[in-house]
Amino acid sequence: MTFSKAVKENLQRIEKINEESMNTAKAHINSLTKPIGSLGKIEELAIQLAGITNNPFPEVSPPGIAVFAADHGVTEMGVSAYPKDVTAQMVYNFLNGGAAINAFAKQIEAVLKVVDIGVEEELQHEQLEAKKVRNGTRNFAFENAMNSDEVNQALQVGMETAMKLINEGAKTIIVGEMGIGNTTSASAITALITNCSVEDAVGYGTGISEKIKKNKINIITNALRDRNPQQNDPFDILSKIGGLEIAGMTGAILKAAEQKVPVIIDGFISTASALLAVLMEDKVRNYLIAGHQSQEKGHVHALSFLQKQPLLQLDLRLGEGTGAALAFPLIEAATNMMNEMATFESAGVSEKS
């Protein structure tokens, strides 16, 4: 099993972020009318954005949000508080403008695309990006979640979606998801890649009971043993224990990095996709911005592996890209600082002696 030619070529085109732009940005920040370092993480963000975009004075607006939706065969094992058909119901809620991500996307004037990459139900809506690879993954408690063609197709859908957003003017990419049961896949991926225990990777998801949580831990533990995904092989991991929407987000992250566009990762599920993307190409790491740290137990381990400090900590556990959308104004603030603040020289303010 291996990546398609398109995925391999995308990976080969990803470059290191630009040190020269970062140094230029840092020098400019240190000339602004404020004590050096006084805007803390906002300054760090501005420097990172300069490196990502090869521009010390980048634009990050408008953001583009891609919400990938898919079902999971493992839901048959009773791992979620909600039935599988909620995935399709929530997709229609997104398309009709009634979800949290719709409200937050409107607030930040984002372009929002809702992608059916693997919902079990057949969906019809004029605003839907209908890119179904298959009707949900197979149940990885008993067999591999996807075959190699399906993994590549899902990655390709993600890459194409990100490129479509960028072509429509998006200067930042936010990845989000919807899929009942996807914390089970994300927990398995996180435990495997980060070496944390399954117990430390599994949280309460959509609000499951202690009994369901114990069942979930057992199912993941057994699946990691029986499927035996290889820790350093992201393709094998996706095929054996992944999700279609997780592969879609991974593809979107890879394309954004290749296009030198910053990516705001959301909660636990999208961070699992980021783990896979970084495993495919370590240079992707520096294109990522962690929007927030969720309540999901495994998220702290995933962020630690990525060496990322979250911008927000609001006890969120919704997904959809909501935490990333809430964090976006901080990314915008970093560029506004670069583009709008006066320097000591231009403002005629005396510098520290």
Buried (B, 14 or more C-beta within 10 A) or exposed (E): BEBBEBBEEBBEEBEEBBEEBBBBBBEBBBBBBBEEEEBEEBBBBBBBBBBBBBBBBBBBBBBBBBBBBBBBBBBEBBBBBBEBEBBBEBBBBBBEEEBBBBEBBEEBEBBBBBBBBBBBBEBEBEEBBEBBBBBBBBBBBBEBBBEBEBBBBBBBBBBBBBBBBBEEEBBBBBBBBBBBBBBBBBBBBBBBBBEBEBBBBBBBBBEBEEEBBEBBBEBBBBBBEEBEBEEEBBBBBBBBBBBBBBBBBBBBBBBBBBBBBBBBBBBBBBBBBBBBBBBBBEBBBBBBBBBBBBBBBBBBBBBEBBEBEBBBEBEBBBBBBBBBBBBBEBBBBBBBBBEEBEBBEEEEEEEEE
